[in-house]
């Protein structure tokens, strides 16, 4: 049987020709990336060295995160090109295609293609026990980095070395664009490494020399006016797989879709997608995100703090005219108040802000003692040189409304809120990651009244405390535009009586 195939575009062709051990292809929907991976499996199967029996033997695993997606998408794509005439397909889990066919040179290809979903723990265990030639990760944005690392250990092991070993082995991946904090973007170098992750985590996200990531062009591009507001979309002449799609394909699929959806599936941009409803639908990245990193000026810096085992801090400055600048974000994992206070001081020193007056505003719940500890987070922070004070309210709706007030305000013809592009988690939260959870109610669309607790909520809670501490809570409750009285931290209270009155700046310099 003869199958005519050519790569859907230049990027996909480079991906297929690559000799890297691990290679990934990111592109919009309809770009031909999954088919390219199917043919790469077939191509490598047909090019395996011939053993003593005249066979070209290989074994592959194809993985997807859930069984429904595996059956309706991945397997369907495979069987659209390679059906039963290539060999028997076994529909009993694990789904396996046993291929056997002859090539013009009289050699026989024997390839075993095993399809696995990772929503079942038994399938994960099976994957980690397989002896494979190669492996395809379909829609890699849904797969943890730890699984990808495990996959690299399972390839290159079939045929065994006593039978000559494989002439090629490796891992191929394809995906639609993930969110801005995903391992794919960080390892490819397209997204900066978050500053809040540990040094150990950063090491796992350094791209090895034998890994390569390829990015297809977006299928469409945005049309904006002089103010940067979206006016619509137009077809990208450089898109891939154009010959295999109707001319109006993309114009039809974007109808009724949100801008974040279009960014991911059509424009091929990193973007957080939400299942719930955005807490801040009035947020516009083209308006509220600065084009370059924002530097602090002299004067007061407001630091909002959210406590817990995933503490977070947001560093802001506020002008007398009511303009807010979000300078920096800090997020920690599995860290108590004592350690986080040291991290805060180190970060202030590292950023060169030790000469600024700093006001720390935290979650009022931080005044509560834990059952296992007589010291509250506020007590711990103050004991470590961080004179934090509680925000005036912990009402979630008032806090959200205070931020909304800033988002909706204009100062001197510009948005009152400007966020440094380095604050990737805050931005992703604004773009939909921070959301009201959809309720499972039949026949109607309903959402929780309070924002969902997820990886975006900690940093946004911290932002709300900062905004409340800067006087925006007063605007919400009374309409009073007066700025809240500053809390001067030059006089540092130490409950142990040591270093009483020492400037905070000097504490930082001694680190």
C-alpha positions in Angstrom: 0.0 0.0 0.0 1.3 3.4 -0.9 0.4 6.5 1.2 1.2 10.0 -0.1 2.2 12.4 2.7 4.2 15.6 2.9 4.7 17.7 6.0 2.1 20.4 6.4 4.7 23.2 6.6 8.3 24.2 7.1 8.3 24.0 10.9 6.7 20.5 10.9 9.2 19.4 8.3 12.1 20.6 10.5 10.5 18.8 13.5 10.3 15.5 11.5 13.9 15.8 10.2 15.3 16.5 13.6 17.6 14.0 15.2 17.1 15.2 18.8 16.3 12.6 21.4 13.3 14.5 22.6 11.5 16.9 20.3 8.2 18.8 20.6 5.9 20.5 18.1 3.5 23.2 19.3 0.9 24.6 17.0 -2.8 25.7 16.6 -5.7 23.4 16.0 -5.7 22.0 12.5 -2.0 22.6 11.9 -1.3 18.9 11.1 1.0 18.3 14.1 -0.7 15.1 15.3 -0.6 13.6 11.8 3.1 14.6 11.5 3.7 12.6 14.7 1.8 9.6 13.3 4.0 9.6 10.2 7.1 10.1 12.2 6.3 6.8 14.0 5.7 5.1 10.7 8.8 6.6 9.2 11.1 5.5 12.0 9.4 2.0 12.1 10.3 1.6 8.4 13.9 2.7 8.8 14.8 0.5 11.8 17.8 -1.7 10.9 17.1 -5.2 9.6 17.7 -8.1 11.9 18.9 -11.6 11.1 15.4 -12.6 10.2 14.9 -9.8 7.7 12.6 -7.9 10.1 12.5 -4.2 11.0 11.2 -4.5 14.6 10.0 -1.6 16.9 7.7 -1.0 19.8 6.0 2.3 20.5 3.8 3.8 23.2 1.3 6.6 22.4 0.0 8.3 25.5 -2.8 10.8 26.2 -4.1 12.0 29.5 -7.6 10.5 29.5 -9.2 7.4 27.9 -12.0 9.3 26.1 -9.5 11.7 24.4 -7.3 8.7 23.6 -10.1 6.8 21.8 -11.9 9.7 20.1 -8.9 11.8 19.1 -5.5 10.1 19.2 -6.5 6.6 18.0 -8.9 8.0 15.4 -6.2 10.2 13.9 -3.9 7.1 13.8 -6.5 4.8 12.2 -7.5 7.4 9.7 -4.1 6.8 8.1 -3.1 3.3 9.2 -6.0 0.9 9.4 -6.5 -2.9 9.6 -4.8 -3.4 6.2 -1.5 -2.6 8.0 -2.2 -5.2 10.8 -4.6 -6.2 13.5 -5.9 -3.6 15.9 -6.8 -4.9 19.4 -9.6 -2.9 21.0 -9.1 -4.5 24.5 -7.0 -2.3 26.8 -4.3 -1.6 26.3 -5.3 -0.7 22.8 -2.6 -2.1 20.5 -2.0 -2.0 16.8 0.1 -5.0 15.7 1.5 -3.9 12.3 3.2 -6.2 9.8 3.8 -5.3 6.2 6.5 -5.7 3.6 8.6 -2.9 2.1 9.8 -2.8 -1.6 13.3 -4.1 -0.5 11.5 -7.3 0.7 12.2 -6.5 4.3 9.2 -6.8 6.7 8.2 -4.2 9.2 6.9 -5.5 12.5 5.8 -2.6 14.8 3.7 -2.7 18.0 1.9 0.5 18.7 0.5 0.6 22.3 -2.0 3.3 23.2 -2.3 4.3 26.8 -4.4 6.8 28.8 -2.9 8.1 32.0 -6.1 8.6 33.9 -5.8 5.1 35.2 -3.0 4.3 37.7 -2.6 0.8 36.3 -1.9 2.3 32.8 0.7 4.6 34.4 2.4 1.6 36.0 2.3 -0.3 32.7 3.9 2.6 30.9 6.7 2.7 33.4 7.4 -1.0 32.8 7.4 -1.0 29.0 10.5 -1.7 26.9 10.1 0.7 24.0 11.8 1.9 20.8 10.1 5.3 20.9 7.2 7.1 22.4 4.7 9.8 21.3 3.1 12.1 23.9 -0.1 13.5 22.3 -1.2 16.9 23.7 1.8 17.2 26.1 0.4 20.3 27.9 -1.8 17.8 29.8 1.1 15.6 30.9 3.3 16.4 34.0 7.0 17.0 33.5 7.7 14.0 35.8 5.9 11.7 33.4 7.8 13.1 30.4 11.1 12.4 32.3 9.9 8.9 33.1 9.1 8.3 29.4 12.7 9.1 28.4 13.8 6.1 30.5 11.6 3.7 28.7 12.8 4.2 25.1 15.8 2.8 23.5 15.1 -0.6 25.1 13.6 -2.5 22.2 14.8 -4.5 20.4 17.2 -5.6 23.1 20.9 -5.2 22.6 21.4 -8.9 22.1 19.2 -8.5 19.1 21.1 -5.5 17.8 19.2 -2.8 19.6 17.2 0.0 18.0 18.9 2.1 15.2 16.8 5.1 16.5 15.0 5.8 19.7 13.5 8.9 21.3 10.4 10.8 22.4 8.2 13.0 20.2 5.6 15.4 21.5 2.9 17.6 20.2 0.6 20.1 21.9 -1.7 23.1 21.7 -0.3 26.1 23.6 -0.4 25.6 27.4 -0.5 28.4 30.0 2.3 30.7 30.8 3.6 28.7 33.7 3.8 25.3 32.0 7.1 23.4 31.8 6.9 23.4 27.9 7.2 27.2 27.6 9.9 27.4 30.3 12.1 24.7 28.8 11.7 26.0 25.3 12.9 29.4 26.4 9.7 31.1 25.2 8.5 31.9 28.8 10.8 33.2 31.6 11.5 30.9 34.5 9.3 32.0 37.5 11.4 33.5 40.2 9.4 31.9 43.0 10.2 28.3 42.2 13.1 26.6 44.1 16.6 26.2 42.7 16.0 22.5 42.6 12.8 22.9 40.5 14.7 25.3 38.2 17.3 22.7 37.4 14.6 20.3 36.2 13.4 22.9 33.7 16.7 23.6 32.0 16.5 22.2 28.5 19.0 19.4 27.8 21.1 19.8 24.7 19.4 16.8 23.0 15.9 18.3 23.4 14.4 20.6 20.8 11.1 22.5 20.7 9.4 23.7 17.4 6.7 26.3 17.2 4.3 26.5 14.2 2.9 29.9 13.1 -0.5 30.9 14.4 -3.3 30.3 11.9 -4.6 33.8 12.4 -3.3 37.2 13.7 -5.1 39.8 15.7 -6.2 43.1 14.2 -6.0 46.0 16.7 -6.5 49.7 16.6 -4.1 52.4 17.6 -5.1 52.0 21.2 -4.3 48.3 21.1 -8.0 47.3 21.4 -9.0 44.1 19.5 -10.9 44.7 16.3 -10.9 41.2 14.9 -8.7 38.5 13.3 -7.3 37.8 9.9 -5.8 34.7 8.3 -2.0 34.3 8.7 -0.5 33.7 5.2 2.3 31.7 6.9 0.0 29.2 8.6 0.8 25.5 8.1 -1.5 22.8 6.7 -3.5 25.3 4.7 -3.9 22.9 1.8 -5.8 20.4 3.9 -8.4 22.8 5.4 -11.2 24.8 3.9 -10.5 28.5 3.4 -13.2 29.5 5.9 -12.2 26.8 8.5 -10.7 29.2 11.1 -13.2 32.0 10.4 -15.9 29.6 11.4 -14.4 28.0 14.5 -13.6 31.4 16.2 -17.3 32.4 16.1 -18.6 32.8 19.6 -15.2 32.0 21.2 -13.5 34.0 23.9 -10.3 35.8 23.2 -8.2 33.5 25.4 -9.7 30.5 23.5 -8.7 32.0 20.2 -5.2 32.8 21.5 -4.6 29.2 22.5 -6.2 27.2 19.7 -5.8 29.6 16.7 -3.1 32.1 17.4 -0.8 29.6 19.1 -0.1 31.8 22.1 0.6 30.9 25.7 -2.6 31.5 27.6 -4.5 30.3 30.6 -7.9 28.9 29.8 -10.7 28.7 32.3 -13.6 26.4 33.0 -15.2 28.9 35.3 -15.9 32.6 35.0 -13.2 35.2 35.2 -13.2 37.2 38.4 -12.0 40.3 36.4 -13.6 40.3 33.0 -12.7 44.0 32.6 -9.0 43.1 32.5 -7.3 43.8 29.2 -3.7 42.7 28.8 -3.0 45.2 26.1 -4.1 48.0 28.5 -3.1 46.8 31.9 0.2 45.0 31.2 3.3 47.2 30.6 5.4 46.6 27.5 8.6 46.3 29.5 9.4 45.5 33.2 8.4 48.2 35.6 11.1 49.5 37.9 10.4 50.9 41.4 10.9 54.6 42.1 11.8 56.2 45.3 9.0 56.3 47.9 6.8 53.8 49.5 6.4 50.2 48.4 3.3 48.3 49.4 3.7 44.6 50.0 0.5 42.5 50.1 1.0 39.1 51.8 -1.1 35.9 51.8 -0.2 33.3 54.4 -0.5 29.5 54.4 1.8 26.8 53.2 1.8 28.5 49.7 2.6 32.0 50.8 2.6 34.8 48.3 3.6 38.5 48.2 2.9 41.3 45.7 5.1 44.4 45.6 3.3 47.6 44.4 3.7 51.3 44.3 0.9 53.9 44.3 1.1 57.4 43.0 -0.7 60.4 44.6 -3.0 60.5 41.6 -4.3 57.0 42.3 -2.2 55.1 39.7 -1.0 51.6 40.7 2.2 49.9 39.5 2.6 46.1 40.2 6.3 45.6 40.3 7.0 42.1 41.3 5.4 38.8 42.5 6.8 36.3 44.9 5.3 32.8 45.4 6.6 30.0 47.6 5.7 26.4 48.0 5.4 24.4 51.3 6.9 27.2 53.4 6.0 28.5 56.8 6.0 32.1 58.0 9.5 32.0 59.5 11.2 30.9 56.3 9.0 33.2 54.2 10.0 36.2 56.2 13.6 35.5 55.3 12.7 35.1 51.7 10.9 38.4 51.8 13.9 40.2 53.2 16.2 38.6 50.7 13.9 39.5 47.8 13.7 43.2 48.9 17.5 43.3 49.2 18.0 41.6 45.9 15.7 44.0 44.1 17.6 47.0 45.6 14.6 48.3 47.6 16.3 48.5 51.0 16.2 52.4 51.0 12.5 52.5 50.2 9.9 52.8 52.9 7.9 49.6 52.9 4.4 48.9 54.1 3.5 45.2 54.7 -0.2 44.4 54.6 -1.3 40.8 55.3 -4.3 38.5 55.5 -6.2 39.4 58.7 -6.6 35.6 59.3 -2.8 35.7 60.0 -3.7 37.0 63.5 -5.2 33.6 64.3 -3.1 31.0 66.2 -2.9 27.5 64.8 -3.8 24.6 67.2 -0.2 23.4 67.1 1.5 26.8 67.4 1.0 29.7 69.8 2.6 32.1 67.4 0.5 33.8 64.7 2.0 34.5 61.2 2.0 38.2 62.1 3.9 37.6 65.3 6.5 35.5 63.4 6.9 38.1 60.7 7.4 41.0 63.2 9.8 38.9 65.2 11.9 38.5 62.0 11.9 42.2 61.1 8.8 42.4 59.0 6.4 44.8 60.7 3.3 43.6 58.8 -0.2 44.8 59.7 -3.5 43.1 58.8 -5.7 44.5 56.0 -8.8 46.3 57.2 -11.2 43.7 55.7 -11.1 40.0 54.7 -14.4 40.1 52.9 -13.7 38.5 49.5 -16.3 40.6 47.6 -15.0 43.9 49.0 -11.4 42.8 48.2 -12.4 41.9 44.6 -14.3 45.1 44.2 -11.3 47.2 45.4 -9.2 45.7 42.6 -12.1 46.2 40.1 -12.2 49.8 41.1 -8.5 50.2 40.0 -9.0 48.2 36.8 -11.9 50.4 35.7 -10.2 53.7 36.5 -8.3 55.9 34.2 -5.5 58.3 35.3 -4.4 61.0 32.9 -5.8 59.1 30.0 -4.1 55.8 30.9 -5.2 52.7 32.9 -4.8 53.2 36.6 -3.3 49.7 36.9 0.0 48.8 35.2 1.5 45.3 35.7 5.1 44.4 35.0 5.2 41.7 32.4 7.5 39.7 34.7 4.4 39.1 37.0 3.4 36.1 35.0 1.1 34.4 37.6 -0.7 37.5 38.4 -1.3 38.2 34.7 -2.4 34.6 34.1 -4.9 34.9 37.0 -6.3 38.1 35.5 -6.7 36.5 32.1 -8.9 33.8 33.6 -6.9 31.6 35.9 -8.4 33.4 38.9 -12.0 32.5 38.5 -15.4 31.7 40.0 -15.9 27.9 39.8 -18.6 26.6 37.6 -21.3 24.8 39.7 -22.6 21.4 38.5 -26.2 22.5 38.0 -28.3 20.8 35.2 -29.9 23.1 32.7 -28.3 26.4 33.8 -25.0 28.1 34.1 -24.2 29.0 37.7 -21.0 29.9 39.5 -19.7 30.0 43.1 -20.0 33.4 44.7 -16.4 33.3 45.9 -13.3 32.9 43.8 -12.0 29.4 43.5 -9.0 28.4 45.5 -6.3 27.4 43.0 -2.7 28.2 42.2 -3.7 31.7 41.1 -5.7 32.6 44.2 -2.8 33.0 46.6 -1.1 35.7 44.6 -4.4 37.5 43.8 -5.3 37.4 47.5 -2.0 39.1 48.2 -2.7 41.7 45.6 -6.1 42.4 47.1 -4.5 43.0 50.6 -2.0 45.4 49.0 -4.8 47.4 47.2 -6.9 47.4 50.4 -3.9 48.7 52.3 -3.3 51.4 49.8 -6.8 52.9 50.5 -8.8 51.4 47.7 -11.1 49.6 50.3 -12.1 53.1 51.5 -13.0 54.0 47.9 -15.3 51.0 47.7 -17.1 51.4 51.1 -17.4 55.2 51.2 -16.4 56.6 47.8 -13.6 58.5 49.7 -10.7 59.0 47.3 -8.3 59.9 50.1 -5.2 57.8 50.2 -4.7 55.7 53.3 -2.3 56.9 55.9 1.2 55.5 55.3 2.7 53.0 57.8 6.3 54.0 58.2 8.5 51.0 58.7 11.6 52.9 59.6 10.7 52.2 63.3 10.8 48.5 63.6 9.2 47.0 66.7 10.9 43.8 68.0 8.9 41.9 70.6 12.1 40.5 72.1 13.4 44.0 72.9 16.5 43.6 70.7 17.2 46.0 67.9 14.3 48.2 68.9 14.1 51.2 66.7 16.7 49.9 64.2 15.9 50.8 60.6 14.5 48.0 58.5 17.0 48.9 55.7 19.9 48.1 58.0 18.4 44.6 58.7 18.4 43.9 55.0 22.0 45.0 54.6 23.2 42.7 57.3 21.9 39.6 55.5 
